[in-house]
Amino acid sequence: MEIQKLVAAQRAFFRSGATRELGFRKTALADLKRAVQAQESTLLAALRADLGKSDTEGYLCEVGLTLEELSFAERHLPRWARERRVATPLALFPARSTVFPEPYGVTLIMSPWNYPLLLTLDPLIGAIAAGNCCVVKPSAYAPATSEAIRELVSGCFPPEYVAVVEGGRQENQSLLDQEFDYIFFTGGVEVGRQVMEKAAKHLTPVTLELGGKSPCVVDTTARLDLAAKRIVFGKLLNCGQTCVAPDYLLVERRVKDELLDRLRDWTERMYGADPLDNQGYVHMVNRKHFDRVCALIDPAKVVYGGQADPDTLRIQPTILDGVSPEDPVMGEEIFGPLLPVLEFDDLDQAENFILDRPRPLALYLFSQDKAVQRRFLRNVPFGGGCVNDTVLHLANPRLPFGGVGNSGLGHYHGKYSFDTFSHTKGVLQTSTRLDLPIRYPPYTGPREKWIRRFLK
């Protein structure tokens, strides 16, 4: 179906009022959940074809998290969708105040290639729960998963309700030329700016889930072996192609060497002596990104790894030591299995290093010192993160997930997804039995006195 006609058909369907009914939304979520469960093997095979993900990692990071989000939304939707009474000031007596969540209408979700299933269906769950129609645009860089999502969605919903548009830049531009009621974009900063520019033409609200260089800070009080284990897990998940992966390591000088030894040890324990031979080790999504990440490796600074196989698009987990802020690896989000290491002597250095740069999507702090934890949580702005862990904050549907500043705009997950795709409409209903005269001109004498008494 032509994109313009598709958007028009969805707008007509939304105006029919069908999607506003709570029962309709609950059925849609249940249908989607059943379809994901029924097509699990197909979805895992697509993830394996696009990124080389093992079935276990594909389920852990994509299929399983999607099912968990669906279950959470199904369970809580009746409460989220309920109208809510709020208090009314005495000055507005006699009246009552109510908050109504209502869907925006026809929405657009543009998703990336790194978690092509999760980052497509997760926002879609919020759009459906809130009562919207939706056009979904998966990434062309993950073609097998894009096709699997199209088949999944078309088997659940008619296109006038939810539709998948496949393709590349031409389709992206055609979609962004349409007038949507809400746009949800996950991807890079530069494309995010283009999305925002296009949305501004129609004053369309947007959520931008972007990225950035997320720091991982380790001080002398950290439990180093556990820190190394969790840093390796978060960094090498999806071979570093994760928007919230630890992008660089800030470690206190006195414990740096010991931490690096433990990072090497845990990398080999998880992925073997040479991960290039490990079929469960994810590869780069394509040759373009493989070449880009390889170009960031400075052989003079490699203290572990550094090799790559262009035939399989795999890059060894690589630690770079003696890195300076001017090095190319510090000039962009890595999105690969490279871990640059910088050291600091005191916490002021570490804190100022982060504050001098764009606000990151995530921050990870390894410290047993409660005062240090409070300091970083209070003083350093970032989208979200973990204390003494990495990455797992995004797995809690009760926590908002999103960036700040250069790393994004808006948030989602759980109820935050429902709220993102809902307009919160406030309504004051005033009684017609009583009409207090003090609000009407002329404002003289006793009326002014009563106004001042009520409003102060």
C-alpha positions as CSV (number, residue, x, y, z in Angstrom):
1,M,0.0,0.0,0.0
2,E,1.3,3.5,-0.9
3,I,2.6,5.2,2.2
4,Q,0.3,8.3,1.9
5,K,-2.7,6.0,1.4
6,L,-1.6,3.8,4.3
7,V,-1.5,6.8,6.7
8,A,-4.9,8.0,5.5
9,A,-6.4,4.6,6.1
10,Q,-5.0,4.5,9.6
11,R,-6.3,7.9,10.3
12,A,-9.8,6.8,9.2
13,F,-9.6,3.7,11.3
14,F,-8.5,5.7,14.3
15,R,-11.4,8.1,13.9
16,S,-13.8,5.1,14.0
17,G,-13.0,4.9,17.7
18,A,-12.2,1.2,17.7
19,T,-8.7,1.6,19.2
20,R,-10.0,3.6,22.1
21,E,-11.9,0.7,23.6
22,L,-10.0,-0.9,26.4
23,G,-11.1,-4.4,25.4
24,F,-9.8,-3.8,21.8
25,R,-6.4,-2.8,23.2
26,K,-6.2,-5.8,25.6
27,T,-7.1,-8.2,22.7
28,A,-4.4,-6.6,20.5
29,L,-1.7,-7.1,23.2
30,A,-2.8,-10.7,23.8
31,D,-2.7,-11.4,20.0
32,L,0.7,-9.9,19.7
33,K,2.0,-11.9,22.7
34,R,0.6,-15.2,21.3
35,A,2.2,-14.4,17.9
36,V,5.6,-13.8,19.4
37,Q,5.4,-17.0,21.4
38,A,4.3,-19.0,18.3
39,Q,7.0,-17.5,16.1
40,E,9.8,-17.6,18.6
41,S,12.0,-19.9,16.5
42,T,11.5,-17.8,13.4
43,L,12.4,-14.6,15.2
44,L,15.5,-16.2,16.8
45,A,16.6,-17.5,13.4
46,A,16.3,-14.0,12.0
47,L,18.4,-12.5,14.8
48,R,21.0,-15.2,14.1
49,A,21.0,-14.4,10.4
50,D,21.4,-10.6,10.9
51,L,23.8,-10.4,13.9
52,G,24.9,-14.0,14.6
53,K,23.1,-14.0,18.0
54,S,22.9,-17.3,19.7
55,D,19.3,-18.5,20.5
56,T,20.0,-17.9,24.2
57,E,21.2,-14.4,23.7
58,G,18.4,-13.7,21.2
59,Y,15.8,-14.8,23.8
60,L,17.5,-13.1,26.7
61,C,17.9,-9.7,25.1
62,E,15.0,-9.6,22.6
63,V,12.3,-12.2,22.6
64,G,12.2,-12.6,26.4
65,L,12.2,-8.9,27.2
66,T,9.5,-8.3,24.6
67,L,7.3,-11.0,26.2
68,E,8.0,-9.5,29.7
69,E,6.9,-6.1,28.5
70,L,3.8,-7.5,26.9
71,S,2.8,-9.3,30.1
72,F,3.5,-6.2,32.2
73,A,1.3,-4.0,29.9
74,E,-1.5,-6.6,29.8
75,R,-1.5,-6.8,33.6
76,H,-1.5,-3.0,34.3
77,L,-3.4,-1.5,31.3
78,P,-6.8,-1.2,33.0
79,R,-5.3,0.9,35.7
80,W,-3.2,3.0,33.3
81,A,-6.1,3.8,31.0
82,R,-8.5,4.8,33.8
83,E,-9.5,8.4,34.2
84,R,-8.2,9.9,37.4
85,R,-9.8,12.4,39.7
86,V,-7.4,15.1,41.1
87,A,-8.0,17.7,43.8
88,T,-9.6,21.0,42.9
89,P,-8.6,24.3,44.6
90,L,-11.1,26.0,46.8
91,A,-11.0,29.0,44.5
92,L,-12.7,26.9,41.8
93,F,-15.5,25.6,43.9
94,P,-17.9,24.1,43.0
95,A,-16.1,21.9,40.4
96,R,-14.3,18.6,40.0
97,S,-11.0,18.0,38.1
98,T,-10.3,14.8,36.1
99,V,-7.3,13.6,34.1
100,F,-8.0,11.6,30.9
101,P,-5.3,9.7,29.1
102,E,-6.1,9.7,25.4
103,P,-4.2,8.3,22.4
104,Y,-2.5,10.7,20.0
105,G,-3.8,9.0,16.9
106,V,-1.6,7.7,14.0
107,T,2.0,7.1,15.2
108,L,5.3,6.3,13.5
109,I,8.0,4.0,15.1
110,M,11.4,4.0,13.4
111,S,13.7,1.3,14.9
112,P,17.4,0.5,14.7
113,W,19.3,-2.6,13.6
114,N,21.2,-3.5,16.8
115,Y,18.3,-4.9,18.8
116,P,15.9,-5.0,15.8
117,L,13.1,-7.0,17.4
118,L,13.1,-5.5,20.9
119,L,13.5,-1.9,19.9
120,T,10.6,-2.3,17.3
121,L,8.1,-4.2,19.4
122,D,8.8,-2.5,22.8
123,P,7.6,1.0,21.7
124,L,4.8,-0.7,19.6
125,I,3.5,-2.2,22.8
126,G,3.2,1.3,24.3
127,A,1.5,2.6,21.2
128,I,-1.1,-0.2,21.2
129,A,-1.7,0.0,24.9
130,A,-2.4,3.7,24.6
131,G,-4.9,3.2,21.8
132,N,-3.0,4.4,18.8
133,C,-2.7,3.2,15.2
134,C,0.9,2.7,14.2
135,V,3.2,2.5,11.2
136,V,6.4,0.6,12.0
137,K,9.6,1.0,10.1
138,P,12.3,-1.6,11.0
139,S,15.9,-1.0,10.0
140,A,17.1,-2.1,6.5
141,Y,20.4,-3.2,8.1
142,A,18.6,-6.1,9.7
143,P,16.7,-7.5,6.7
144,A,15.9,-11.0,8.1
145,T,14.4,-9.5,11.3
146,S,12.6,-6.8,9.4
147,E,10.9,-9.5,7.3
148,A,10.0,-11.5,10.3
149,I,8.5,-8.5,12.0
150,R,6.4,-7.7,8.9
151,E,5.1,-11.3,8.9
152,L,4.5,-11.2,12.6
153,V,2.5,-7.9,12.5
154,S,0.6,-8.7,9.4
155,G,-0.6,-11.9,10.9
156,C,-1.9,-10.1,14.0
157,F,-3.3,-6.8,12.7
158,P,-4.9,-5.3,9.6
159,P,-2.7,-2.6,8.0
160,E,-5.2,0.2,8.8
161,Y,-4.4,-0.5,12.5
162,V,-0.7,-1.6,12.6
163,A,1.5,-1.8,9.5
164,V,5.1,-2.5,8.7
165,V,6.9,-0.5,6.0
166,E,10.2,-2.0,4.9
167,G,13.0,-0.4,2.9
168,G,15.8,2.1,3.3
169,R,16.4,5.8,3.1
170,Q,13.8,6.5,0.5
171,E,11.1,4.9,2.6
172,N,12.3,6.7,5.7
173,Q,12.1,10.0,3.9
174,S,8.6,9.2,2.5
175,L,7.4,8.4,5.9
176,L,8.8,11.5,7.5
177,D,7.1,13.6,4.8
178,Q,3.7,12.4,6.1
179,E,1.9,14.1,9.0
180,F,1.9,11.8,12.0
181,D,0.5,12.5,15.4
182,Y,3.6,11.1,17.2
183,I,7.0,9.9,16.1
184,F,9.2,7.5,18.1
185,F,12.7,7.2,16.7
186,T,15.6,5.0,18.0
187,G,19.0,5.5,16.3
188,G,21.9,7.8,15.9
189,V,22.2,11.5,16.8
190,E,22.5,12.9,13.2
191,V,19.5,11.0,11.9
192,G,17.6,12.0,15.1
193,R,18.2,15.6,14.3
194,Q,16.7,15.0,10.8
195,V,13.7,13.3,12.3
196,M,13.2,16.3,14.6
197,E,13.5,18.8,11.7
198,K,10.9,16.8,9.7
199,A,8.5,16.6,12.7
200,A,8.8,20.3,13.3
201,K,7.1,21.0,10.0
202,H,3.9,19.6,11.4
203,L,4.7,20.4,15.1
204,T,4.6,16.6,15.7
205,P,5.8,15.5,19.2
206,V,8.7,13.1,19.2
207,T,10.7,10.7,21.3
208,L,14.3,10.4,20.3
209,E,16.2,7.4,21.8
210,L,19.8,8.2,20.7
211,G,23.1,7.2,22.2
212,G,26.5,8.6,23.1
213,K,29.6,7.7,25.0
214,S,28.4,6.1,28.3
215,P,31.2,6.1,31.0
216,C,31.9,3.3,33.4
217,V,33.7,4.6,36.6
218,V,35.6,2.2,39.0
219,D,37.1,3.5,42.2
220,T,39.4,1.8,44.7
221,T,36.5,0.6,46.9
222,A,34.9,-1.5,44.1
223,R,34.8,-5.3,44.3
224,L,37.1,-5.6,41.3
225,D,36.5,-9.2,40.3
226,L,32.7,-8.7,40.3
227,A,33.1,-5.3,38.6
228,A,35.2,-6.9,35.8
229,K,32.7,-9.7,35.3
230,R,29.8,-7.3,35.0
231,I,31.7,-4.8,32.8
232,V,32.6,-7.6,30.4
233,F,29.0,-8.8,30.3
234,G,27.6,-5.3,29.5
235,K,30.4,-4.4,27.1
236,L,30.3,-7.6,25.0
237,L,26.6,-8.2,25.0
238,N,25.7,-8.1,21.3
239,C,29.4,-7.5,20.7
240,G,29.2,-4.0,22.0
241,Q,26.4,-3.0,19.6
242,T,24.3,-1.8,22.5
243,C,23.3,1.9,23.0
244,V,23.9,1.6,26.7
245,A,27.1,-0.5,26.6
246,P,29.9,0.9,28.7
247,D,31.7,3.0,26.1
248,Y,34.8,3.8,28.0
249,L,36.3,3.0,31.4
250,L,37.4,5.6,33.9
251,V,39.4,3.7,36.6
252,E,41.2,4.9,39.6
253,R,45.0,4.6,38.9
254,R,45.7,2.4,42.0
255,V,43.5,-0.4,40.9
256,K,43.8,-0.1,37.1
257,D,46.3,-2.9,36.5
258,E,44.4,-5.4,38.7
259,L,41.1,-4.5,37.0
260,L,42.6,-5.0,33.5
261,D,43.9,-8.4,34.5
262,R,40.4,-9.4,35.7
263,L,38.8,-8.0,32.6
264,R,41.0,-10.3,30.5
265,D,40.3,-13.2,32.7
266,W,36.5,-12.8,32.5
267,T,36.5,-12.2,28.8
268,E,38.2,-15.6,28.2
269,R,36.0,-17.3,30.7
270,M,32.9,-16.1,28.9
271,Y,34.0,-16.3,25.3
272,G,37.1,-18.5,25.2
273,A,40.7,-17.9,24.4
274,D,39.8,-16.5,21.0
275,P,36.2,-15.3,20.6
276,L,36.7,-15.2,16.8
277,D,36.3,-19.0,16.9
278,N,33.2,-18.8,19.2
279,Q,30.0,-19.3,17.2
280,G,28.0,-17.8,20.1
281,Y,30.0,-14.5,19.8
282,V,28.0,-11.9,17.9
283,H,29.4,-10.3,14.7
284,M,29.3,-6.7,13.4
285,V,26.0,-6.1,11.5
286,N,27.8,-5.4,8.2
287,R,31.1,-4.6,6.5
288,K,30.6,-0.8,6.9
289,H,30.4,-1.0,10.7
290,F,33.1,-3.7,10.8
291,D,35.6,-1.4,9.0
292,R,34.5,1.6,11.1
293,V,35.2,-0.1,14.4
294,C,38.5,-1.7,13.2
295,A,39.7,1.8,12.2
296,L,39.3,2.9,15.9
297,I,41.9,0.3,17.1
298,D,45.3,1.9,17.7
299,P,47.7,-1.1,17.7
300,A,50.1,0.9,19.9
301,K,47.5,1.0,22.7
302,V,46.1,-2.5,22.5
303,V,46.8,-4.5,25.7
304,Y,44.3,-7.3,24.9
305,G,42.7,-8.5,21.7
306,G,42.9,-6.3,18.6
307,Q,42.4,-8.9,15.9
308,A,39.5,-9.2,13.5
309,D,38.2,-11.5,10.8
310,P,36.6,-9.8,7.8
311,D,35.1,-13.0,6.5
312,T,32.9,-13.5,9.6
313,L,32.7,-9.7,10.5
314,R,33.9,-10.6,14.1
315,I,36.3,-8.4,16.1
316,Q,38.1,-9.6,19.1
317,P,37.2,-8.1,22.5
318,T,39.8,-5.4,22.7
319,I,41.2,-3.3,25.6
320,L,43.0,-0.1,24.8
321,D,45.2,1.4,27.5
322,G,46.9,4.8,27.7
323,V,44.0,6.4,25.8
324,S,43.8,10.1,25.5
325,P,40.6,12.2,25.1
326,E,41.9,13.2,21.6
327,D,42.1,9.6,20.3
328,P,39.7,8.7,17.5
329,V,38.1,6.0,19.8
330,M,37.0,8.7,22.1
331,G,35.6,10.9,19.4
332,E,32.5,8.8,18.6
333,E,30.2,6.2,20.1
334,I,32.1,2.9,19.5
335,F,29.2,0.5,19.0
336,G,31.6,-2.4,19.0
337,P,33.8,-4.6,21.4
338,L,36.5,-2.0,22.1
339,L,37.0,-0.7,25.6
340,P,39.2,2.4,25.9
341,V,40.7,2.8,29.4
342,L,41.5,6.2,31.0
343,E,42.7,6.6,34.6
344,F,42.1,9.2,37.3
345,D,43.7,10.1,40.6
346,D,40.7,11.6,42.4
347,L,37.0,11.7,41.9
348,D,37.0,15.3,40.9
349,Q,38.9,14.4,37.8
350,A,36.5,11.6,36.9
351,E,33.4,13.7,37.5
352,N,34.7,16.7,35.6
353,F,35.8,14.5,32.7
354,I,32.2,13.3,32.3
355,L,30.7,16.8,32.9
356,D,32.9,18.3,30.2
357,R,31.2,16.1,27.6
358,P,27.7,15.6,26.2
359,R,25.3,14.0,28.6
360,P,25.5,10.2,28.2
361,L,22.6,7.8,27.8
362,A,24.0,5.6,30.6
363,L,26.5,5.8,33.4
364,Y,27.9,2.9,35.5
365,L,29.6,3.4,38.8
366,F,31.4,0.6,40.7
367,S,32.0,1.7,44.2
368,Q,31.2,0.4,47.7
369,D,31.3,4.0,49.1
370,K,27.8,5.3,49.7
371,A,29.0,8.9,49.7
372,V,30.6,8.4,46.2
373,Q,27.4,6.8,45.0
374,R,25.3,9.7,46.2
375,R,27.8,12.2,44.7
376,F,27.6,10.8,41.2
377,L,23.9,10.3,41.2
378,R,23.4,13.8,42.4
379,N,26.0,15.7,40.4
380,V,26.3,13.9,37.1
381,P,23.4,14.1,34.6
382,F,22.8,11.0,32.5
383,G,19.8,9.1,31.0
384,G,19.8,6.1,33.4
385,G,22.3,3.6,34.7
386,C,23.5,1.2,37.4
387,V,25.5,1.2,40.6
388,N,27.7,-1.8,40.7
389,D,26.3,-3.3,37.5
390,T,25.9,-2.5,33.8
391,V,23.0,-2.5,31.3
392,L,20.4,-4.2,33.4
393,H,18.5,-1.0,34.3
394,L,16.8,-1.3,30.9
395,A,15.3,-4.7,31.9
396,N,13.0,-3.2,34.7
397,P,9.7,-2.1,33.2
398,R,9.1,0.1,36.2
399,L,12.1,2.3,35.4
400,P,12.0,4.9,32.7
401,F,14.5,4.4,29.9
402,G,15.7,7.3,27.8
403,G,18.4,9.9,27.3
404,V,19.0,13.5,28.2
405,G,20.4,16.3,26.1
406,N,22.5,14.9,23.2
407,S,21.6,11.3,24.2
408,G,17.8,11.6,23.6
409,L,14.5,13.2,24.3
410,G,11.7,11.4,26.3
411,H,11.5,8.0,27.8
412,Y,9.6,4.7,27.7
413,H,9.2,1.2,29.1
414,G,6.2,0.0,31.2
415,K,3.8,2.7,32.1
416,Y,6.3,5.3,30.7
417,S,5.6,3.8,27.3
418,F,1.8,4.2,27.8
419,D,2.4,7.8,29.0
420,T,4.7,8.6,26.0
421,F,2.0,7.5,23.5
422,S,-0.8,9.2,25.4
423,H,-1.9,12.8,25.6
424,T,-2.9,13.6,29.2
425,K,-6.0,15.7,29.0
426,G,-7.1,17.7,32.0
427,V,-10.8,18.6,32.4
428,L,-12.5,20.9,34.9
429,Q,-16.3,20.2,35.3
430,T,-18.1,23.0,37.0
431,S,-21.5,22.9,38.6
432,T,-24.3,24.9,37.1
433,R,-26.3,25.0,40.4
434,L,-24.0,27.6,42.0
435,D,-22.2,30.4,40.4
436,L,-19.8,32.4,42.7
437,P,-19.9,36.1,41.6
438,I,-16.5,37.1,42.8
439,R,-14.7,36.0,39.5
440,Y,-16.7,38.4,37.4
441,P,-16.0,42.2,36.9
442,P,-16.2,44.8,38.2
443,Y,-13.4,43.9,40.6
444,T,-14.1,46.3,43.4
445,G,-14.7,46.3,47.1
446,P,-15.4,42.9,48.7
447,R,-14.8,41.0,45.5
448,E,-11.1,42.0,45.4
449,K,-10.8,41.1,49.1
450,W,-12.2,37.6,48.5
451,I,-10.0,37.1,45.4
452,R,-6.9,37.9,47.5
453,R,-8.1,35.6,50.2
454,F,-8.5,32.7,47.9
455,L,-5.4,33.2,45.7
456,K,-2.3,33.5,47.8
